[in-house]
Amino acid sequence: MIHIDQVKKKLLIEGIIGQYVHGNSTTFGFVTINKGSNLPLHHHPHEQITYMIEGKLKMQIGNEEFVLEPGIVKVIPSNTPHSAIAMTECKLIDVFSPVREDYRE
């Protein structure tokens, strides 16, 4: 059992901090994003599932643009370009498969 407060914080880019726990085939992330922070367009081979806990996050996934709000879950397929801008302070959960080896300590 791990308490999230015991998980080391990883600065992804300015204003975006993740705390990651890795299983055999998935990575769980608790992410906080400062208002106005911008995650540039990128892609990765991992399937990603994002669940919004708090805040509003404007996202582009492929050709689709929308706002994630609390309670919304979005699946981002493998290798799909995506970006985000935090309209407010945000807290969310990201789950990746396979494991994000690049997010290990």
N, C-alpha and C positions, 0 to 999 in steps of 0.2 A: 504494500500500500504506500502511495506517495501523496503527500499534500502539495498542492500547486505552489504554495509559498516556499517549498523546499527546492523547487525546480529553478535552475539557473536561467537568468534572462539573457536573451540573445538579441542584439540590435540588428535588425534586418536592413533597414535604411533609416535615415533620420526621421524620428517620429513614430516608428513602427517597431514594437518589441514583442518577441514571441518567447514562450516557454514551452519546450517540447519534450515529450515522453515517447520512446520508441519501443514498439513490440517487434515480433518476428516479421510481420508483413505490413504493418501500418505505423504511421507517425501521428500522434495526437498533439495539437498545438492550441494553447490559449494565447490569444493575440490582443494587444491593446494598441490603438492607433490614435494619435493626437489629431484634433480638428485641423483640417487643411493639409494633412500629410498626403503625399501622392506616391502611389506605387506604380512605377512606369510599366508600360506594356511589356509583357514577358510571357514565356511559356516554359513548360517542363514536362518530362515524360510521366510524371505522377498524375493519377486521377486525384482530384481535390474535392472535398465536400466542405462547404462553409456554412456555419450556423451562426446567425447574428443574435447576440445576447442583449447588447445595448447600442444605441446610436443609429446613425444613418450613413451608409456607405454607397456612393455612386460607383457602379461598376460597368465595365465593358467586358463582355465575354464573347469572343468571336465577333459577329456583327450585331450582337444584341446589347442594348444599353438599358440599365434599370437601377433602382435604388433598393438596397437591402435594408430592412428594418427588423426590429426585434421579432423573433419567432420564425423568420424566413430561413429556409435551407436551400442552397443552390449547389448543384453538382457541376464541376468544371472538368470536362473530359480531358484525358491525356493529350498533351501537345497543343492545346487550344490557347491562342493568345488571349491574355486578359490583363486588365489594369483596374486601378481603383483610386478614388479621391474621397477622403473622409469629410463628410459634410458637418459632422459633430464628432465629439469624442466617441470612440467605438471600443466595444469588447466583443470578441467573437471566438468561435472554435473552428479550427481547420483540421481536417483529417486527410492524410495523404496515403496513397498506396501505389507502388510499394514504399518502403521506408525512405525517408529523406535523409540519406547518408550525409548530405552536405549540411544538415542541421544538427548533426551530432557534435558534441563538444570536442 
